[in-house]
Amino acid sequence: MAALPVAGLGNYGLRGTRHSVGMAVLDQLARQLAVSGGWRADRQCCADVVLAVTHGLDLVLLKPRRLMNLNGLSVASAAEIYNLRPEDIYLVHDDLDKALGQVAIKLGGSARGHNGVRSCISALHSNEMTRLRVGIGRPEGEVSVSSYVLASFSTGEQETVERVLSQAVTCLLEHILQRRAPTEGTGDRG
């Protein structure tokens, strides 16, 4: 079985912002899988990449080194390099329609206004990627959506963010293992 790609969407270089929470989830996943010191810049796909193994499954963790609106170019390049199908790719990204602290898996479908997901759909010519949506909530008052997603989490939100990163990693790994765990006999993907 080929390695399974997990892409954390975000704006490279803008750590700690709501829009880059997908990359923060990948950092947490890399720590949990004891590969956080192995990130390397892959010039071919313009991303930071680290390989990991969990429960006999090979994972390719990917953080695009591009702005959110261009993340799909890195994901599509990695798909070509690692011979990956869109339906095998997991995208981890922020979601305005979910409250801070909520995570959910979505199988395929539209970008729902998310520019990073839209970029991936366009570059891969498919909407079949599995998404781990990490809630960041909506801005309150007169704050624009772009200002909100590009801002850092508040001090008061930090405790929730730490909890949700762990929760997101657990949700992601459980889903991957449920769908992809090697089965005996038929070689069926389950």
Backbone as CSV, one residue per row, in Angstrom:
resi,resn,N_x,N_y,N_z,CA_x,CA_y,CA_z,C_x,C_y,C_z
1,MET,0.850,-1.187,0.000,0.000,0.000,0.000,0.891,1.244,0.000
2,ALA,0.500,2.235,-0.799,1.261,3.484,-0.878,1.122,4.278,0.416
3,ALA,2.050,5.186,0.611,1.985,6.071,1.779,0.746,6.949,1.683
4,LEU,0.193,7.278,2.833,-0.986,8.140,2.888,-0.548,9.566,3.194
5,PRO,-0.955,10.501,2.358,-0.571,11.899,2.567,-1.542,12.633,3.481
6,VAL,-0.984,13.451,4.354,-1.769,14.329,5.217,-1.189,15.724,5.048
7,ALA,-1.986,16.628,4.486,-1.524,17.988,4.218,-2.173,18.955,5.193
8,GLY,-1.353,19.716,5.899,-1.840,20.760,6.792,-1.841,22.079,6.044
9,LEU,-3.028,22.583,5.737,-3.128,23.815,4.962,-2.909,25.033,5.850
10,GLY,-2.364,26.080,5.251,-2.119,27.308,6.005,-1.267,28.269,5.204
11,ASN,-0.952,29.383,5.823,-0.050,30.367,5.241,1.327,30.147,5.848
12,TYR,2.229,29.643,5.031,3.564,29.346,5.528,4.196,30.619,6.081
13,GLY,4.779,30.534,7.241,5.417,31.689,7.852,4.498,32.471,8.776
14,LEU,3.224,32.122,8.805,2.274,32.798,9.696,1.780,31.826,10.763
15,ARG,2.714,31.271,11.516,2.374,30.333,12.585,1.510,31.012,13.637
16,GLY,0.637,30.217,14.216,-0.181,30.718,15.309,-1.430,31.454,14.875
17,THR,-1.622,31.621,13.572,-2.843,32.282,13.111,-3.957,31.249,12.951
18,ARG,-5.172,31.730,12.960,-6.325,30.839,12.803,-6.256,30.103,11.466
19,HIS,-5.855,30.796,10.420,-5.827,30.203,9.079,-4.756,29.118,8.956
20,SER,-3.778,29.101,9.826,-2.699,28.107,9.762,-2.862,27.003,10.796
21,VAL,-4.063,26.841,11.329,-4.282,25.812,12.347,-4.065,24.406,11.771
22,GLY,-4.259,24.231,10.466,-4.003,22.926,9.845,-2.541,22.526,9.978
23,MET,-1.653,23.490,9.825,-0.219,23.223,9.997,0.106,22.924,11.456
24,ALA,-0.577,23.593,12.373,-0.362,23.341,13.803,-0.788,21.924,14.167
25,VAL,-1.858,21.436,13.539,-2.284,20.047,13.772,-1.196,19.093,13.288
26,LEU,-0.601,19.376,12.133,0.469,18.505,11.636,1.698,18.537,12.535
27,ASP,2.015,19.698,13.085,3.124,19.773,14.042,2.832,18.891,15.260
28,GLN,1.597,18.939,15.744,1.195,18.104,16.881,1.262,16.629,16.514
29,LEU,0.799,16.269,15.324,0.848,14.887,14.856,2.291,14.411,14.763
30,ALA,3.169,15.240,14.225,4.586,14.874,14.111,5.202,14.655,15.492
31,ARG,4.847,15.495,16.460,5.343,15.297,17.840,4.839,13.978,18.400
32,GLN,3.563,13.706,18.204,2.975,12.474,18.741,3.593,11.235,18.105
33,LEU,3.954,11.313,16.838,4.558,10.170,16.142,6.087,10.181,16.230
34,ALA,6.627,11.089,17.039,8.065,11.189,17.318,8.903,11.420,16.063
35,VAL,8.385,12.274,15.152,9.146,12.616,13.944,9.285,14.127,13.774
36,SER,8.998,14.885,14.822,8.988,16.348,14.699,10.361,16.931,14.349
37,GLY,11.427,16.207,14.619,12.757,16.689,14.262,13.154,16.347,12.837
38,GLY,12.276,15.654,12.111,12.616,15.180,10.771,12.074,15.984,9.613
39,TRP,11.376,17.094,9.895,10.849,17.909,8.797,11.991,18.346,7.881
40,ARG,11.776,18.268,6.573,12.764,18.742,5.610,12.052,19.510,4.507
41,ALA,12.729,20.490,3.970,12.166,21.258,2.858,12.306,20.437,1.584
42,ASP,11.195,20.157,0.935,11.182,19.429,-0.323,10.948,20.449,-1.434
43,ARG,11.992,20.737,-2.194,11.897,21.767,-3.232,11.007,21.344,-4.381
44,GLN,10.909,20.039,-4.635,10.086,19.570,-5.749,8.617,19.920,-5.557
45,CYS,8.127,19.795,-4.337,6.715,20.107,-4.108,6.526,21.386,-3.302
46,CYS,7.602,22.088,-3.018,7.542,23.355,-2.294,6.755,23.183,-0.991
47,ALA,7.282,22.288,-0.149,6.613,22.000,1.122,7.620,21.442,2.111
48,ASP,7.288,21.545,3.389,8.028,20.824,4.420,7.391,19.448,4.523
49,VAL,8.218,18.417,4.517,7.738,17.042,4.480,8.449,16.222,5.547
50,VAL,7.708,15.315,6.160,8.301,14.327,7.048,7.530,13.023,6.865
51,LEU,8.249,11.916,6.879,7.620,10.603,6.760,7.444,10.017,8.152
52,ALA,6.334,9.336,8.358,6.030,8.757,9.664,5.358,7.401,9.459
53,VAL,5.383,6.588,10.493,4.707,5.288,10.472,3.848,5.185,11.720
54,THR,2.612,4.750,11.527,1.747,4.475,12.664,0.923,3.236,12.364
55,HIS,0.941,2.295,13.284,0.170,1.050,13.149,0.410,0.379,11.794
56,GLY,1.652,0.388,11.336,2.007,-0.265,10.083,1.669,0.530,8.832
57,LEU,1.167,1.743,8.994,0.828,2.585,7.851,1.872,3.684,7.682
58,ASP,2.325,3.863,6.442,3.262,4.936,6.133,2.474,6.212,5.848
59,LEU,2.877,7.298,6.482,2.242,8.597,6.275,3.264,9.576,5.714
60,VAL,2.825,10.433,4.813,3.616,11.555,4.320,2.943,12.805,4.874
61,LEU,3.588,13.480,5.821,3.048,14.709,6.386,3.617,15.874,5.591
62,LEU,2.750,16.802,5.213,3.117,17.850,4.271,2.571,19.198,4.739
63,LYS,3.461,20.193,4.806,3.053,21.579,5.087,3.530,22.434,3.924
64,PRO,2.597,22.861,3.053,2.994,23.669,1.893,3.759,24.929,2.297
65,ARG,4.771,25.268,1.508,5.566,26.485,1.734,5.063,27.602,0.823
66,ARG,3.756,27.743,0.774,3.121,28.749,-0.075,2.011,29.427,0.719
67,LEU,1.472,30.488,0.158,0.298,31.110,0.757,-0.905,30.176,0.592
68,MET,-1.882,30.327,1.464,-3.048,29.449,1.479,-3.667,29.265,0.098
69,ASN,-3.841,30.351,-0.633,-4.518,30.284,-1.932,-3.759,29.450,-2.957
70,LEU,-2.500,29.119,-2.669,-1.678,28.324,-3.579,-1.276,26.976,-2.993
71,ASN,-1.814,26.610,-1.833,-1.459,25.336,-1.189,-1.674,24.146,-2.115
72,GLY,-2.693,24.219,-2.966,-3.006,23.105,-3.863,-1.871,22.749,-4.801
73,LEU,-1.058,23.729,-5.194,0.076,23.443,-6.072,1.069,22.509,-5.384
74,SER,1.308,22.741,-4.101,2.220,21.871,-3.352,1.619,20.486,-3.159
75,VAL,0.330,20.426,-2.832,-0.337,19.142,-2.610,-0.363,18.337,-3.911
76,ALA,-0.668,18.982,-5.034,-0.696,18.284,-6.320,0.697,17.805,-6.723
77,SER,1.720,18.609,-6.467,3.091,18.180,-6.772,3.470,16.966,-5.937
78,ALA,3.118,16.984,-4.655,3.405,15.831,-3.785,2.644,14.601,-4.274
79,ALA,1.417,14.790,-4.717,0.624,13.665,-5.223,1.316,13.026,-6.428
80,GLU,1.877,13.860,-7.285,2.577,13.339,-8.457,3.875,12.639,-8.054
81,ILE,4.648,13.271,-7.177,5.936,12.717,-6.750,5.759,11.383,-6.029
82,TYR,4.774,11.321,-5.127,4.568,10.119,-4.312,3.530,9.169,-4.903
83,ASN,3.050,9.465,-6.130,2.072,8.619,-6.815,0.817,8.412,-5.961
84,LEU,0.199,9.519,-5.567,-0.962,9.494,-4.683,-2.230,9.859,-5.444
85,ARG,-3.318,9.215,-5.069,-4.619,9.534,-5.652,-5.330,10.560,-4.762
86,PRO,-6.115,11.453,-5.351,-6.819,12.460,-4.540,-7.632,11.855,-3.399
87,GLU,-8.288,10.747,-3.631,-9.123,10.143,-2.584,-8.311,9.593,-1.414
88,ASP,-7.008,9.482,-1.565,-6.144,9.017,-0.470,-5.564,10.176,0.340
89,ILE,-5.790,11.405,-0.114,-5.200,12.576,0.526,-6.110,13.109,1.624
90,TYR,-5.507,13.419,2.755,-6.213,14.083,3.849,-5.770,15.541,3.881
91,LEU,-6.736,16.454,3.893,-6.462,17.875,4.049,-6.897,18.286,5.448
92,VAL,-6.042,18.984,6.170,-6.371,19.481,7.508,-6.415,21.000,7.410
93,HIS,-7.565,21.594,7.767,-7.710,23.036,7.580,-8.674,23.653,8.580
94,ASP,-8.592,24.977,8.678,-9.488,25.739,9.543,-10.879,25.791,8.932
95,ASP,-11.893,25.983,9.811,-13.275,26.069,9.348,-14.013,27.136,10.138
96,LEU,-14.435,28.184,9.450,-15.178,29.281,10.076,-16.551,28.850,10.580
97,ASP,-17.135,27.827,9.963,-18.493,27.411,10.302,-18.560,26.479,11.501
98,LYS,-17.429,26.153,12.064,-17.382,25.338,13.281,-16.818,26.202,14.402
99,ALA,-17.393,26.049,15.565,-16.927,26.804,16.729,-15.520,26.360,17.112
100,LEU,-14.762,27.267,17.702,-13.438,26.918,18.211,-13.591,25.742,19.165
101,GLY,-12.808,24.705,18.937,-12.876,23.521,19.785,-13.582,22.354,19.127
102,GLN,-14.218,22.575,17.990,-14.898,21.495,17.278,-14.033,21.003,16.122
103,VAL,-14.045,19.689,15.901,-13.378,19.099,14.745,-14.337,18.124,14.088
104,ALA,-14.206,17.967,12.783,-15.075,17.041,12.068,-14.382,16.568,10.797
105,ILE,-14.694,15.340,10.419,-14.207,14.773,9.164,-15.276,15.015,8.104
106,LYS,-14.832,15.406,6.932,-15.735,15.582,5.785,-15.140,14.799,4.628
107,LEU,-15.951,13.978,3.994,-15.497,13.183,2.859,-15.862,13.897,1.566
108,GLY,-14.870,14.446,0.895,-15.082,15.091,-0.392,-16.017,16.284,-0.333
109,GLY,-16.472,16.706,-1.510,-17.415,17.802,-1.608,-16.761,19.117,-1.975
110,SER,-17.543,20.186,-1.846,-17.082,21.506,-2.267,-16.102,22.112,-1.263
111,ALA,-15.505,23.212,-1.667,-14.545,23.922,-0.815,-15.243,24.727,0.269
112,ARG,-16.536,24.980,0.118,-17.324,25.754,1.082,-16.675,27.107,1.395
113,GLY,-16.118,27.733,0.355,-15.538,29.056,0.517,-14.117,29.094,1.036
114,HIS,-13.519,27.940,1.296,-12.149,27.898,1.821,-11.168,27.934,0.654
115,ASN,-10.347,28.979,0.576,-9.445,29.158,-0.561,-8.359,28.096,-0.662
116,GLY,-7.874,27.591,0.449,-6.872,26.537,0.402,-7.445,25.240,-0.144
117,VAL,-8.641,24.893,0.293,-9.311,23.692,-0.225,-9.646,23.891,-1.701
118,ARG,-10.125,25.091,-2.057,-10.424,25.392,-3.463,-9.168,25.207,-4.317
119,SER,-8.023,25.668,-3.822,-6.761,25.518,-4.538,-6.416,24.040,-4.737
120,CYS,-6.644,23.228,-3.714,-6.367,21.785,-3.815,-7.291,21.124,-4.831
121,ILE,-8.579,21.464,-4.785,-9.545,20.902,-5.735,-9.145,21.262,-7.158
122,SER,-8.756,22.497,-7.379,-8.362,22.955,-8.705,-7.086,22.259,-9.183
123,ALA,-6.073,22.199,-8.336,-4.779,21.630,-8.735,-4.839,20.113,-8.921
124,LEU,-5.687,19.441,-8.142,-5.801,17.978,-8.225,-6.905,17.537,-9.195
125,HIS,-7.695,18.486,-9.682,-8.824,18.191,-10.577,-9.771,17.173,-9.946
126,SER,-9.983,17.339,-8.639,-10.834,16.402,-7.899,-11.277,17.055,-6.598
127,ASN,-12.432,16.642,-6.110,-12.895,17.102,-4.802,-13.050,15.927,-3.839
128,GLU,-12.368,14.829,-4.131,-12.530,13.599,-3.364,-11.631,13.494,-2.127
129,MET,-10.855,14.533,-1.823,-9.976,14.468,-0.661,-10.804,14.474,0.628
130,THR,-10.314,13.731,1.610,-10.932,13.740,2.933,-10.411,14.958,3.673
131,ARG,-11.314,15.670,4.373,-10.892,16.873,5.094,-11.117,16.705,6.583
132,LEU,-10.142,17.126,7.343,-10.315,17.283,8.790,-10.512,18.773,9.001
133,ARG,-11.734,19.153,9.355,-12.104,20.559,9.539,-11.934,20.917,11.013
134,VAL,-11.133,21.930,11.276,-10.834,22.358,12.642,-11.513,23.714,12.856
135,GLY,-12.483,23.736,13.753,-13.261,24.945,13.976,-12.450,26.092,14.548
136,ILE,-12.662,27.278,13.964,-12.043,28.503,14.487,-13.107,29.539,14.832
137,GLY,-14.378,29.242,14.525,-15.460,30.177,14.798,-15.460,31.339,13.823
138,ARG,-16.469,32.168,13.937,-16.610,33.349,13.076,-16.234,34.607,13.838
139,PRO,-15.793,35.631,13.116,-15.463,36.895,13.788,-16.716,37.553,14.354
140,GLU,-16.514,38.292,15.405,-17.621,39.027,16.021,-17.493,40.502,15.691
141,GLY,-18.617,41.175,15.672,-18.605,42.616,15.442,-18.230,42.976,14.020
142,GLU,-17.418,44.001,13.894,-17.070,44.566,12.585,-15.788,43.984,11.991
143,VAL,-15.229,42.962,12.611,-13.969,42.371,12.141,-14.217,41.629,10.827
144,SER,-13.408,41.903,9.815,-13.552,41.206,8.529,-13.050,39.771,8.668
145,VAL,-13.572,38.913,7.803,-13.152,37.507,7.820,-11.650,37.400,7.565
146,SER,-11.129,38.158,6.599,-9.697,38.050,6.294,-8.835,38.501,7.474
147,SER,-9.222,39.572,8.141,-8.471,40.016,9.327,-8.538,38.967,10.428
148,TYR,-9.701,38.369,10.590,-9.914,37.365,11.636,-9.053,36.121,11.418
149,VAL,-9.089,35.564,10.194,-8.350,34.318,9.952,-6.844,34.535,9.954
150,LEU,-6.402,35.752,9.643,-4.966,36.032,9.625,-4.424,36.479,10.982
151,ALA,-5.317,36.607,11.964,-4.901,37.004,13.313,-4.528,35.770,14.133
152,SER,-3.694,36.001,15.134,-3.330,34.930,16.067,-4.491,34.663,17.023
153,PHE,-4.491,33.478,17.589,-5.477,33.161,18.616,-5.212,34.048,19.829
154,SER,-6.265,34.452,20.498,-6.125,35.294,21.690,-5.553,34.460,22.835
155,THR,-5.055,35.129,23.841,-4.530,34.447,25.025,-5.598,33.557,25.633
156,GLY,-6.836,34.052,25.669,-7.938,33.277,26.233,-8.284,32.036,25.415
157,GLU,-7.991,32.074,24.117,-8.290,30.933,23.246,-7.192,29.868,23.263
158,GLN,-5.994,30.219,23.732,-4.841,29.315,23.652,-5.074,27.959,24.323
159,GLU,-5.718,27.949,25.482,-5.966,26.683,26.176,-6.869,25.776,25.341
160,THR,-7.905,26.372,24.737,-8.799,25.601,23.869,-8.041,25.098,22.648
161,VAL,-7.178,25.925,22.088,-6.408,25.537,20.900,-5.519,24.333,21.218
162,GLU,-4.836,24.347,22.353,-3.980,23.211,22.722,-4.793,21.930,22.828
163,ARG,-5.967,22.028,23.421,-6.838,20.857,23.556,-7.325,20.385,22.187
164,VAL,-7.720,21.320,21.325,-8.265,20.944,20.028,-7.188,20.356,19.115
165,LEU,-5.936,20.768,19.255,-4.869,20.164,18.453,-4.745,18.677,18.776
166,SER,-4.769,18.332,20.051,-4.712,16.921,20.451,-5.949,16.170,19.987
167,GLN,-7.105,16.801,20.137,-8.366,16.195,19.707,-8.355,15.958,18.195
168,ALA,-7.843,16.912,17.437,-7.781,16.793,15.980,-6.866,15.647,15.560
169,VAL,-5.719,15.516,16.210,-4.794,14.424,15.896,-5.457,13.081,16.171
170,THR,-6.130,12.964,17.300,-6.825,11.713,17.642,-7.884,11.387,16.600
171,CYS,-8.694,12.373,16.238,-9.749,12.189,15.238,-9.154,11.748,13.903
172,LEU,-8.089,12.409,13.486,-7.435,12.097,12.220,-6.880,10.679,12.213
173,LEU,-6.131,10.324,13.245,-5.537,8.981,13.301,-6.610,7.897,13.367
174,GLU,-7.649,8.124,14.142,-8.727,7.133,14.218,-9.372,6.935,12.855
175,HIS,-9.587,8.018,12.124,-10.202,7.903,10.800,-9.277,7.187,9.821
176,ILE,-8.016,7.554,9.836,-7.054,6.891,8.947,-7.003,5.396,9.249
177,LEU,-6.906,5.047,10.516,-6.806,3.630,10.879,-8.083,2.878,10.542
178,GLN,-9.221,3.499,10.732,-10.495,2.859,10.425,-10.634,2.588,8.932
179,ARG,-10.231,3.544,8.100,-10.373,3.402,6.645,-9.226,2.660,5.988
180,ARG,-8.029,2.740,6.565,-6.841,2.296,5.839,-6.068,1.149,6.460
181,ALA,-6.443,0.725,7.635,-5.659,-0.314,8.300,-5.552,-1.547,7.410
182,PRO,-4.347,-2.130,7.352,-4.182,-3.338,6.541,-5.126,-4.426,7.045
183,THR,-5.764,-5.099,6.103,-6.653,-6.199,6.470,-6.026,-7.503,6.017
184,GLU,-6.373,-8.551,6.709,-5.804,-9.858,6.364,-6.593,-10.444,5.200
185,GLY,-5.920,-11.184,4.370,-6.594,-11.949,3.338,-6.804,-11.188,2.042
186,THR,-7.912,-10.485,1.906,-8.324,-9.952,0.612,-7.522,-8.761,0.134
187,GLY,-6.844,-8.069,1.016,-6.142,-6.866,0.621,-7.108,-5.706,0.422
188,ASP,-8.338,-5.892,0.835,-9.366,-4.857,0.720,-9.022,-3.676,1.609
189,ARG,-9.334,-2.443,1.146,-9.023,-1.250,1.916,-10.011,-1.004,3.035
190,GLY,-11.090,-1.707,3.073,-12.059,-1.582,4.168,-13.017,-0.500,4.074
